[in-house]
Amino acid sequence: MKRTNHFVPFLFTLLAIVVLVTVGCDSNGIQRSDKATTTMQTMDDDIKLVIVQLEATGASLAELTKSGQSDVKKAFELYSDNVSKIEKLEKDFAKHAEEMKVRGADYFDEWQKEGDKYANPKIQALSEQRRAELGEIYGRIAENSVGMDEAFKAYVSDVKEIQSFLSNDLTSKGIEAIAPIARKAVTDGNRLNNEIKKLQTSIEAARLEMAQSGR
């Protein structure tokens, strides 16, 4: 009898573990989707800040290096503050872009593995169709991301070096000497901003397509 009494609780415990594992497996797809869409939301939030800060950094650099600037010191302080902000945002952008890439790859790779298990050929075909449709939309994020990390890093490097140069030579001749490079940096920032806006559009499209019903 003692042996039976010990066995019954053990059996219930084993059954409970099986149920929990089964539920966990069933929810993995939803969890992976949540993680993918969460990283896209984070990137979208980053991009909104980056767009504003790129414009502010470019405007403050143009103001600092314009001919006849009456308060060079104040203009330099404003520009320096904007450089610090865009530098931090670039680091966050790079970090979250990598997280988004990893989460997206995990979502579609696991979906493909699970999709190969359907016995019903119609469900199999439907799964492949939906994965392909979502994959194409999500793939536009990668297309619009090509070279962006490097371009962003190069831009931040340039504006930091301009700031460093002027910190040592905030004279009329110093500003005049750096002005052509400063104008190019402003142009590069505007170009980068336009590319980042394209990335934002592709992220928002993917988020909308992957949004779960009722959310």
Protein Blocks (a to p, Z undefined) as FASTA:
>chain_A
ZZmmmmmmmmmmmmmmmmmmmmmmmmmmmmmmmmmmmmmmmmmmmmmmmmmmmmmmmmmm
mmmmpghiablmlmmmmmmmmmmmmmmmmmmmmmmmmmmmmmmmmmmmmmmmmmmmpmbl
klmmmmmmmmmmmmmmmmmmmmmmgoklmmmmmmmmmmmmmmmmmmmmccfklmmmmmmm
mmmmmmmmmmmmmmmmmmmmmmmmmmmmmpcghZZ
